Amino acid sequence: MSVISQLFAASGRLSSGIDGFVPRQAQTDMALAVEKTIADKVPLIVEAGTGTGKTFAYLVPALQSGKKTIISTGTKNLQEQLFHRDLPIIKKALGSHNKVALLKGRANYLCLHRMAQHGGNSVLLDPQVLAELSEVRQWASTTKSGDMGEMKSLAEDAKVLPFVTSTADNCLGKDCKDYEDCYMVKARRKALDADLVVVNHHLFFADMALKDTGFGELIPEADVVVFDEAHQIPDIASEYFGESISSRQLQDMCRDIDVVYRTVLKDAKQLSSVADKCKLIVADLRLFFPENPQKGNWRHTLQRQEIQQHISKLSDSLKVLAEVLKLHLGRDKDLDSLYERCVESEAKLERLCDTSKLGVSLWYETTQRHIILHLTPLSIALKFAEFVAQPKRSWVFTSATLMVDGGFSHFQQQMGLHDATTLSLDSPFDYPNQAILCVPRFLPEPNAPAMRDTLLSIAVQLIKASRGRCFLLFTSHATLNAIANQLADKIDNPLLVQGSTTKRALLDEYIANKHAVLLGTGAFWEGVDVRGDDLTCVLIDKLPFASPDDPLLQARIEDCRKRGGNPFAQLQIPQAAIALKQGAGRLIRDEQDKGVLVICDNRLVTKDYGKIFIGSLPNMQRTRDLNKALTFLENLAEQEDM
C-alpha cells in the first residue's frame, strides 16, 4: 500500500486526526493521481464531482512531496477558506511542518507611500473618502499584515481604496522609500520562503503575463501548480494574455499628477493644467456611448468619424502630457513613474486602436461612468501549452465542472493540454434519492413574452411549497429585476436580491432567515456553499447561453467559422453546459441534503442538444410534472417541522 493510500485509509492519519473524516474511494483515487503527476510531471485534468473532497486530495500529496507548490483558487473567498480552514486541518493531521503562505494581489495590501501621499491632501478628497481615510490610518497603526480584508467596516468597493493601495502602474518598486516596510513586499518574501503558497487565478495570470512585477519571482520557483475551480481559467487567462486600458486608469493617472504638483512640485503649474485637460478629454469619450452600460465591437465603433477624431485628440493630449512630465524628470520619484505610465498609456492606446491586428478581438465595455477598451486573443491554447511545457513541472487542473458530453476535449482544446492525463470521479452523493430534476410541461419558448408570467407562477408555487429556502437563478439582470418586482406582492417571504448589498451580506442574511428567497445572476451560480435544509430548491430560468451580443463571443464564433468549425457545437453549447452544471451544483452539497432543481427551458426536451445538457447534470430523479416536485418540497418542509 502506498503512503498516500495509507494516509487516506480508515486506519490512516486523516481518519484519526480529523473529526468526521470518512475514507472515500474517489478521493483516494484523485490523491494517487496527483501523487503520480507530481512524480511524472505529466499534466493532470480531474473532474471531481461535488462531495469528492478534492481539496484534501491535492493538498495531502502536495505537502507530502516536499516540493514547492502553488495552489491557485477561483476567488479570494475560496483562497482564504483553503488557507485558514483546510490547510491547518491537514497540516495538523499529517504532523506537517511545511511553511505555508497566503498571497493576494497588490491591490489588497495597504500602500504606506500612497497613504502618506494623501495625508495632507484633504482639498482633493470628498468627505466620505476623508472619513474612510481616517479609519484606515487608525487600522494601519495596529495591522501586521496590511491586508485590507481585515477592515470589515470598509465596503468591497470603498472609495478610499485607490488612495491607500497601489497598482502595477503607480507602484514605485525599489525606488519607494517605504520599500522595506511594504506589506506587499513582506507578503512576497514570505511566499518565496514558503513550501506551499495559496494564490488566486487573477494573481497567477497577472504574473504569468509579466504584468505584476511584485509576484514575478514566485512562479519560476514552483515545482507543482494546482488550479482548483479550473473551469474559470480559459476566460481569466484570455484577459491577462490580452491588453486593456480604461478611462478610470487614465483619470487616476491625471489625478496622481495633480497630487504631485500640489504636494511636491508646486512651481510646476503646467503639470496640473495639462493633466486637467487630458482628464476632461478622457471623460468626454464616455459621452459618445449610451448611458446604460453595454459591450460592443471596438473595431466597428472605431469606424465612426467622431470616435476617430476623439481618439486622435486623446492621443495628442497624452503626448503633450508626456512632454511636460519629461521636463521635470529626476525631480521626484512619483513623477518619474508617472512619466512611464503616461508613455505606456499612449503606446497601449495605439495598440488597442490597431484594427489590422489578426487573431484578437477588439471590444469595449462601458460602466455607468467609465469605458474600458480590450484587446483579447481569440485562443490562448498555443501560448499556454508553451508555458506548461517549459520548464517541466507538475500541473493539476481540477473542478466539479470540466467535462462536456462525457469528455474533456473542450477544456483540453481551450488550454492546449492535448497530452494531459484525464480522470473523472463521480460524486459520492445518492442523487436519485436526494434530488429531483424537473423541467415543467407546457413551458412557452424561452424568449416568448409569456415566459416571465410562467416563471413568476412557478416561482410562487415553489416558494410556497418549500416555505422559502430557495435560490432563483437568472441568466439576465433584466429578468431578475422583473421577477423580483412582481414577487414582492405575491409572497410574504423575505426577498434578497443581488445588487442590493454585497454577495457576502446577502448570503449571511439568507442563512440567518429560514424563510428567505435569494434571487441572483452569475455571481450566485458558483462558489456558493449552502448546506442542509437552508436550501431545498434551486430554480434556473433558462439554459445559460452567453449573450449573442457579447463582442468577444462574436469574434470567437467568426474565427471558428473561418476554420471550418461549428461554433454552436464547439463553443456555445460547451460553455453553457459548464455554466448550467455550476448553477445546478448549488443544490446538493453534502450526503444529507435533499432538494428540487427546476429548469424552466423546454429546449432540454425539444432540442437534440438538450441531451448534452441533461447528460452533464447529476443523475437526479427526473420529472416533467411540477406537482411531483412541489409534493417533494412540501414533504421536506413538513419533516423539518417535526
Secondary structure as GFF3:
##gff-version 3
##sequence-region A 1 642
A	DSSP	alpha_helix	3	8	.	.	.	ID=ss1
A	DSSP	alpha_helix	13	17	.	.	.	ID=ss2
A	DSSP	alpha_helix	25	40	.	.	.	ID=ss3
A	DSSP	beta_strand	44	48	.	.	.	ID=ss4
A	DSSP	alpha_helix	54	65	.	.	.	ID=ss5
A	DSSP	beta_strand	69	73	.	.	.	ID=ss6
A	DSSP	alpha_helix	76	81	.	.	.	ID=ss7
A	DSSP	pi_helix	82	86	.	.	.	ID=ss8
A	DSSP	alpha_helix	87	94	.	.	.	ID=ss9
A	DSSP	beta_strand	100	102	.	.	.	ID=ss10
A	DSSP	three_ten_helix	106	108	.	.	.	ID=ss11
A	DSSP	alpha_helix	112	117	.	.	.	ID=ss12
A	DSSP	three_ten_helix	122	124	.	.	.	ID=ss13
A	DSSP	alpha_helix	127	140	.	.	.	ID=ss14
A	DSSP	three_ten_helix	148	150	.	.	.	ID=ss15
A	DSSP	alpha_helix	161	164	.	.	.	ID=ss16
A	DSSP	three_ten_helix	173	175	.	.	.	ID=ss17
A	DSSP	three_ten_helix	179	181	.	.	.	ID=ss18
A	DSSP	alpha_helix	183	193	.	.	.	ID=ss19
A	DSSP	beta_strand	196	200	.	.	.	ID=ss20
A	DSSP	alpha_helix	201	208	.	.	.	ID=ss21
A	DSSP	three_ten_helix	213	215	.	.	.	ID=ss22
A	DSSP	alpha_helix	218	221	.	.	.	ID=ss23
A	DSSP	beta_strand	224	228	.	.	.	ID=ss24
A	DSSP	three_ten_helix	230	232	.	.	.	ID=ss25
A	DSSP	alpha_helix	233	241	.	.	.	ID=ss26
A	DSSP	beta_strand	243	246	.	.	.	ID=ss27
A	DSSP	alpha_helix	247	263	.	.	.	ID=ss28
A	DSSP	alpha_helix	269	286	.	.	.	ID=ss29
A	DSSP	beta_strand	295	297	.	.	.	ID=ss30
A	DSSP	alpha_helix	298	301	.	.	.	ID=ss31
A	DSSP	alpha_helix	305	327	.	.	.	ID=ss32
A	DSSP	alpha_helix	333	352	.	.	.	ID=ss33
A	DSSP	beta_strand	360	366	.	.	.	ID=ss34
A	DSSP	beta_strand	371	377	.	.	.	ID=ss35
A	DSSP	alpha_helix	381	389	.	.	.	ID=ss36
A	DSSP	beta_strand	394	399	.	.	.	ID=ss37
A	DSSP	alpha_helix	409	415	.	.	.	ID=ss38
A	DSSP	beta_strand	421	425	.	.	.	ID=ss39
A	DSSP	alpha_helix	431	434	.	.	.	ID=ss40
A	DSSP	beta_strand	435	438	.	.	.	ID=ss41
A	DSSP	alpha_helix	451	466	.	.	.	ID=ss42
A	DSSP	beta_strand	470	473	.	.	.	ID=ss43
A	DSSP	alpha_helix	477	487	.	.	.	ID=ss44
A	DSSP	beta_strand	495	497	.	.	.	ID=ss45
A	DSSP	alpha_helix	503	512	.	.	.	ID=ss46
A	DSSP	beta_strand	517	520	.	.	.	ID=ss47
A	DSSP	three_ten_helix	522	524	.	.	.	ID=ss48
A	DSSP	three_ten_helix	532	534	.	.	.	ID=ss49
A	DSSP	beta_strand	537	540	.	.	.	ID=ss50
A	DSSP	alpha_helix	551	562	.	.	.	ID=ss51
A	DSSP	alpha_helix	567	567	.	.	.	ID=ss52
A	DSSP	pi_helix	568	572	.	.	.	ID=ss53
A	DSSP	alpha_helix	573	584	.	.	.	ID=ss54
A	DSSP	beta_strand	595	599	.	.	.	ID=ss55
A	DSSP	alpha_helix	603	606	.	.	.	ID=ss56
A	DSSP	alpha_helix	610	616	.	.	.	ID=ss57
A	DSSP	beta_strand	621	623	.	.	.	ID=ss58
A	DSSP	alpha_helix	626	641	.	.	.	ID=ss59
###
